[in-house]
Amino acid sequence: LNLPDTFDTNETEAALAATLLANEAKDSDASEVQKQAREVWRYLDELSKKDPAAYKRFVNEQLTQEKRRREVVKKNQFVPRPGFVIVTQAVAKDETFVLYLNVCESEHVPSLRTMDGTRAAPDDAQADQ
């Protein structure tokens, strides 16, 4: 992760650094992620000293974005009605393991459709809302 030594566009660079770290964390080992996290913290510590107002704006923007994200997640959450469980075996890379498939239903999930747009579910299945 390469962070700039100058802070001309403080909030943008700090946000970019944080985003890069989050994206790279998916494909990196733990020690590399820790190293990158230290770099981001160093960068943000430097920003807080060089331009406290920009640092405060950056932090407030991150908090606002996280609050919005949590509201969207909460709004889109639902508890499905239990259906049944299928228990079978699966093989992956020459290893056999037990696979549990929980089948549930909810009016929040639309019925399956065919390519022409007609319902693929049986007639007694729940209709779309």
C-alpha positions in Angstrom: 0.0 0.0 0.0 1.6 3.3 -1.1 0.5 6.3 0.8 1.6 9.8 -0.4 4.0 11.8 1.7 2.1 15.1 1.0 -1.3 16.0 2.1 -2.7 18.3 -0.6 -6.1 16.7 -0.7 -6.3 15.4 2.8 -9.8 13.9 3.1 -9.7 12.3 -0.4 -6.3 10.7 0.1 -7.2 9.4 3.6 -10.5 8.0 2.3 -8.7 6.4 -0.6 -6.1 4.9 1.7 -8.8 3.4 4.0 -10.6 2.0 1.0 -7.5 0.5 -0.5 -6.7 -1.1 2.9 -10.2 -2.6 3.1 -10.0 -3.9 -0.4 -6.5 -5.4 -0.1 -7.4 -7.0 3.2 -9.6 -9.5 1.3 -6.6 -10.9 -0.6 -3.7 -10.4 1.9 -2.4 -12.4 4.8 -2.8 -11.1 8.3 0.7 -9.7 8.8 0.4 -7.7 5.5 -3.0 -6.3 6.6 -1.5 -5.3 10.0 1.4 -3.5 8.2 -1.0 -1.7 6.0 -3.2 -0.8 8.9 -0.2 0.8 10.7 0.5 2.8 7.6 -3.1 4.1 7.4 -3.0 5.0 11.1 0.3 6.8 10.6 -1.2 8.7 7.7 -4.2 9.7 9.7 -2.1 10.6 12.7 -0.1 12.9 10.5 -3.2 14.4 9.0 -4.6 15.1 12.5 -1.5 17.1 13.3 -1.0 18.9 10.0 -4.7 19.8 9.4 -7.0 19.1 12.4 -10.0 20.5 10.6 -9.6 18.2 7.6 -9.0 15.3 9.9 -12.3 16.1 11.8 -14.2 16.4 8.5 -12.8 13.1 7.3 -13.8 11.3 10.6 -17.2 12.9 10.6 -17.8 11.8 6.9 -16.7 8.3 7.7 -19.1 8.2 10.7 -22.0 9.6 8.5 -21.3 7.0 5.8 -21.2 4.2 8.3 -24.5 5.3 9.8 -26.1 5.4 6.4 -24.8 2.0 5.5 -26.1 0.5 8.8 -29.6 2.1 8.1 -29.7 0.5 4.7 -28.6 -2.9 6.0 -31.2 -2.7 8.8 -33.9 -1.7 6.4 -33.2 -4.6 4.1 -33.1 -7.3 6.9 -35.9 -9.7 7.4 -36.5 -13.1 9.1 -37.7 -15.8 6.6 -40.2 -18.4 7.6 -38.7 -21.8 8.1 -39.4 -24.4 5.5 -37.4 -27.6 5.5 -33.8 -28.9 5.5 -32.1 -31.1 2.9 -29.1 -33.1 4.2 -26.8 -34.5 1.6 -23.1 -35.2 0.9 -20.9 -33.0 -1.2 -17.4 -33.6 -2.6 -14.8 -30.8 -3.0 -11.2 -31.4 -3.8 -11.5 -35.1 -3.1 -13.0 -34.5 0.3 -16.5 -35.5 1.2 -18.5 -33.5 3.7 -22.1 -33.2 4.9 -24.1 -30.4 3.4 -27.1 -28.9 5.1 -29.4 -26.8 2.9 -32.0 -24.8 4.8 -35.0 -23.9 2.6 -37.0 -20.9 3.8 -39.5 -18.5 2.3 -40.3 -14.8 2.6 -42.6 -12.3 0.9 -39.4 -10.1 0.6 -37.9 -12.6 -1.9 -39.6 -12.6 -5.3 -40.7 -15.9 -6.9 -38.4 -17.5 -9.4 -39.1 -16.5 -13.0 -38.4 -18.1 -16.3 -36.6 -16.3 -19.1 -39.9 -15.1 -20.6 -40.9 -13.6 -17.2 -43.5 -16.1 -16.2 -43.5 -17.7 -12.7 -41.4 -20.8 -12.5 -42.9 -21.8 -9.1 -45.8 -24.2 -8.8 -49.3 -22.7 -8.8 -49.7 -23.3 -5.1 -46.5 -21.3 -4.3 -46.7 -17.9 -2.7 -47.4 -15.1 -5.3 -45.2 -12.1 -5.6 -46.0 -9.1 -3.4 
